[in-house]
Amino acid sequence: MPFLRFKGIERDILKEISPLLVEEFSYTANVSKEKVKIELLNVERITDTPPSVEIFMFPRDQEVHDDLASIIHHLLKNRGYGNVHIFFVLLSPSLYYKEGRPLKESSTNILKNS
């Protein structure tokens, strides 16, 4: 955790930027590189929708979210994706389950390990 889900981005571009994205994201969000999950979603567009990045994670300070969005924006803009919508889906530790059981750690520990 966190999960970064890309829509409307070419697979080769995503594979190219993934190592640097994981490095920068993990450093900025203060999580280990192994925790950062990147997915490319294949969706069927019914209406004209822009490429997007959904970031599922536990809340951080606003500055951290801003920095993470900026990192993603710059990586994609440099590869021809200047109009990408980036948004966070903030998860609640009390509503996050592993193996069917809620996380029982304190919010501080969860943030450091997720």
N, C-alpha and C positions, 0 to 999 in steps of 0.2 A: 504494500500500500504506500504510496498513492497510485492510482490508475490514471494514465493519460490516454484518452481515446480520441483518435483522429478520424475525421470524416472529410472526404473530398480532397485528400492529399495523395499524391502519387506514392506508391509503395517504395520505389527506389529512392525518392527524396527522403522519405521517413527513415529508411534504413541508413542512409548516408548521415543524417543528422543525429540519429539515436545515441551514438556513443557520447558526443558532446552534450546533448540534451540531458542524458542521465547524469553525467558528471556535474553539470551546472545546477540541475534541478536538485539533486541530492545534497549538494553543498548548501544551496540557498534555503532549502526546506529542512535542513539538518536531519536527514535520514540516510541510511546506508544505500549505496548504489543498488544493491540487490532488492531493495524494497520498491524501487521505482519500476512500475509496469507500464509498458507502452503497447497499445493495441491500435490496429487499423480496422475501423468498422466499414463494412461494405453495406451501403444503404441504397435503396432505390429512391431517387428523388422524384417526388410527385409535382412539386412546385419548384421554382427557382430558389435555391437555398445556397448560401455561401459556404465555403469550407469552414470547418469548426474544430475546436479542441475542447473536449470536456475533461475537466480535472476533478476526479473524485478523491477527496482527502479530508482529513480532520482539519478544523480551523487553525489558522495561524494569525499572527498580527497582520494588519492591512498592508504594511510595507512589504512583508514577505510575499503575499499574494500579488501585489503590484510588481515586484521584482520577477517573480516566476512568469507572469504574463508577458513582461517585457522580454525576458530571455526567449520565450517561445516565439513571440512576434518577430524578433530580430532574426532568429534562425530561419524562420519560414519566409520572411520578407526577402532575405538574401538569396532565396531560391525561387523567387517569382510568385510567392503567395503573400501579397501585401494586404489583402482584405479578408483575413481569417478572424472569425469570431472566437474568442477565448473566454470560457466561463468556468467557474468553480461550482461543483456540487459538494457542499460541505456536509460531511457526515458527523453524526453524533456518536461518540464512543459508547453511549448507553444503548444505542440501537444498531451496533455493529457486532456481528456474530461470527465466530469461528467454530467449526464443527458443531453447529447448532447451539452453542453456548455464548452468552454475552461476554464481552471483554470485562474483566473485573479490575483491571489496573487503574491507577489514578490517571487523570487527564494528562498530567505531566509526563508520566512514563509512556503513555500511549503516543504522545506527540513525538517523543524522542525515538521511539521504535517503529513508527508507522509512516 
